[in-house]
Amino acid sequence: MLSPIQSITSNKLSYYRTTHNFKNYAEFETLEQFKEYCIWAKANNRKIYILGNGSNTLFARKNIKSLILKNQLHKKIDVLSKNKIRASSSTLIRDVLKYCFDNSLDSFYYLASVPATIGGALAMNAGRGKSFQRTIYDFVETVDFFDFEDNRVKTLTNEEIVKSYRQTIFTGIQSKLILSAVFKFQKIQLEGNPITQRCIWSKENQDYSAPNCGSVFKEADPYILNKLRGWHINKASFSSKTNNWILNKSESYIPLMLLITAAKIIHFLKRKIAKIEIIFVD
C-alpha cells in the first residue's frame, strides 16, 4: 500500500543537520511504490530527489518543494559465489565491507569511514582522492536500475556506465533508481582489520568535531582551499583540520551556502576551477 506523501520538519535528512520544512516527503520499500511516487511527481510538476543516507546532500532552502523519496528498499546481500555478491542499493557500505573482511576479500576499505549506502556510492562514483584513481567501480561487474522514463529495469555492465571523478550517469538523475549491483572481489591475505584501520586513520586525519558531508568540491585549487581553512560565517566554517570540508553547527543552510559561494567567487577571480561535489536540493 502506498503511504501518503507527508509534510515534515526535520534535521535528520542531511549530515549537515540543517533544519528544513519538507513539503513533500515519502519513503518507498518497493519498486512499485517508487513508480507511483514518480507518477505523482510528474503529475504535480515536482522534482524528485532520491535520498540514501544524506551523507552528500545540502538542502538549499528552508522550505523544500521537491519530492524527497527515502530509499527503504530491503537491505540485502546475496552471495552468488565465493568472491561475488549482489548488494541492494539501500545496503550500507560498512555492511558490504564487513562481509568482505569476514571472508578475506579485497574491497573498497578506504570507504569504511563514509556513512553512505551502496546506491549513493555508485551514483557518485565514490572512491579515494583523485590522485589515487581508485573507486568503488573497481569491484563492480553490473548495476541494475529502474528507468522511469522507459518504465523498465535495465542492467549495465561496468564498461557501459559512463563515469568520471565523482560522477556517473546516475549523478543527479532522479528518474533512474539504482536497485542493486553485482560485485566481484579477489581473495587476499589481510593483515589486521582494514575497516578498523581506516576508521582510526579517519579520526586522526579528518575533522568530525561538527556535522559535515565531507568534501565540498570535487575539483578546486589546493592553495585556495588551504587559505579557506578556518573561515567561518555564523556557526558554519571551513575546517581548520581537513581541507575542503565545511563543519556546521547551525540549523540554517544559509551560512553553508554563503561559504560555498564565497569559495566559488574566489576561484572565479583567481581564474581557477571549482566544481561542486555536494548535491544541492531545493
MOPE-V646260 format. One record per residue. N is the residue number from 0. OMEGA is omega in whole degrees, 0 to 359 (none if undefined). Layout:
BEGIN
n->N omega->OMEGA
n->N omega->OMEGA
END
This chain:
BEGIN
n->0 omega->182
n->1 omega->178
n->2 omega->180
n->3 omega->176
n->4 omega->187
n->5 omega->168
n->6 omega->184
n->7 omega->171
n->8 omega->186
n->9 omega->170
n->10 omega->186
n->11 omega->188
n->12 omega->175
n->13 omega->179
n->14 omega->170
n->15 omega->177
n->16 omega->172
n->17 omega->184
n->18 omega->182
n->19 omega->171
n->20 omega->180
n->21 omega->185
n->22 omega->183
n->23 omega->182
n->24 omega->177
n->25 omega->176
n->26 omega->179
n->27 omega->180
n->28 omega->181
n->29 omega->177
n->30 omega->180
n->31 omega->177
n->32 omega->178
n->33 omega->178
n->34 omega->182
n->35 omega->178
n->36 omega->177
n->37 omega->178
n->38 omega->178
n->39 omega->182
n->40 omega->179
n->41 omega->180
n->42 omega->183
n->43 omega->176
n->44 omega->179
n->45 omega->173
n->46 omega->180
n->47 omega->170
n->48 omega->178
n->49 omega->185
n->50 omega->174
n->51 omega->179
n->52 omega->178
n->53 omega->185
n->54 omega->181
n->55 omega->190
n->56 omega->173
n->57 omega->176
n->58 omega->196
n->59 omega->171
n->60 omega->182
n->61 omega->181
n->62 omega->183
n->63 omega->184
n->64 omega->179
n->65 omega->173
n->66 omega->179
n->67 omega->182
n->68 omega->180
n->69 omega->181
n->70 omega->177
n->71 omega->173
n->72 omega->183
n->73 omega->176
n->74 omega->188
n->75 omega->172
n->76 omega->178
n->77 omega->178
n->78 omega->182
n->79 omega->176
n->80 omega->183
n->81 omega->183
n->82 omega->182
n->83 omega->178
n->84 omega->168
n->85 omega->180
n->86 omega->177
n->87 omega->186
n->88 omega->181
n->89 omega->179
n->90 omega->180
n->91 omega->177
n->92 omega->185
n->93 omega->179
n->94 omega->176
n->95 omega->180
n->96 omega->178
n->97 omega->177
n->98 omega->181
n->99 omega->180
n->100 omega->181
n->101 omega->182
n->102 omega->177
n->103 omega->180
n->104 omega->172
n->105 omega->182
n->106 omega->179
n->107 omega->183
n->108 omega->178
n->109 omega->177
n->110 omega->185
n->111 omega->182
n->112 omega->182
n->113 omega->183
n->114 omega->186
n->115 omega->171
n->116 omega->177
n->117 omega->180
n->118 omega->179
n->119 omega->180
n->120 omega->178
n->121 omega->181
n->122 omega->184
n->123 omega->183
n->124 omega->183
n->125 omega->180
n->126 omega->178
n->127 omega->178
n->128 omega->187
n->129 omega->183
n->130 omega->182
n->131 omega->180
n->132 omega->177
n->133 omega->180
n->134 omega->178
n->135 omega->182
n->136 omega->173
n->137 omega->184
n->138 omega->184
n->139 omega->172
n->140 omega->181
n->141 omega->175
n->142 omega->174
n->143 omega->179
n->144 omega->176
n->145 omega->178
n->146 omega->183
n->147 omega->182
n->148 omega->179
n->149 omega->179
n->150 omega->177
n->151 omega->177
n->152 omega->181
n->153 omega->176
n->154 omega->176
n->155 omega->173
n->156 omega->178
n->157 omega->184
n->158 omega->182
n->159 omega->182
n->160 omega->179
n->161 omega->183
n->162 omega->174
n->163 omega->183
n->164 omega->180
n->165 omega->183
n->166 omega->172
n->167 omega->177
n->168 omega->180
n->169 omega->184
n->170 omega->177
n->171 omega->180
n->172 omega->189
n->173 omega->176
n->174 omega->178
n->175 omega->181
n->176 omega->175
n->177 omega->182
n->178 omega->182
n->179 omega->177
n->180 omega->174
n->181 omega->180
n->182 omega->175
n->183 omega->183
n->184 omega->178
n->185 omega->176
n->186 omega->179
n->187 omega->174
n->188 omega->182
n->189 omega->175
n->190 omega->184
n->191 omega->180
n->192 omega->183
n->193 omega->177
n->194 omega->178
n->195 omega->181
n->196 omega->179
n->197 omega->180
n->198 omega->177
n->199 omega->178
n->200 omega->182
n->201 omega->180
n->202 omega->181
n->203 omega->189
n->204 omega->181
n->205 omega->190
n->206 omega->178
n->207 omega->182
n->208 omega->178
n->209 omega->179
n->210 omega->180
n->211 omega->177
n->212 omega->179
n->213 omega->185
n->214 omega->179
n->215 omega->181
n->216 omega->174
n->217 omega->174
n->218 omega->180
n->219 omega->181
n->220 omega->183
n->221 omega->180
n->222 omega->179
n->223 omega->179
n->224 omega->179
n->225 omega->179
n->226 omega->181
n->227 omega->180
n->228 omega->177
n->229 omega->176
n->230 omega->180
n->231 omega->171
n->232 omega->183
n->233 omega->184
n->234 omega->176
n->235 omega->182
n->236 omega->168
n->237 omega->182
n->238 omega->174
n->239 omega->184
n->240 omega->187
n->241 omega->177
n->242 omega->170
n->243 omega->175
n->244 omega->172
n->245 omega->178
n->246 omega->184
n->247 omega->173
n->248 omega->182
n->249 omega->173
n->250 omega->184
n->251 omega->176
n->252 omega->190
n->253 omega->178
n->254 omega->177
n->255 omega->180
n->256 omega->180
n->257 omega->178
n->258 omega->180
n->259 omega->179
n->260 omega->179
n->261 omega->179
n->262 omega->179
n->263 omega->179
n->264 omega->178
n->265 omega->177
n->266 omega->180
n->267 omega->181
n->268 omega->179
n->269 omega->181
n->270 omega->177
n->271 omega->182
n->272 omega->174
n->273 omega->180
n->274 omega->184
n->275 omega->173
n->276 omega->179
n->277 omega->177
n->278 omega->177
n->279 omega->181
n->280 omega->177
n->281 omega->none
END
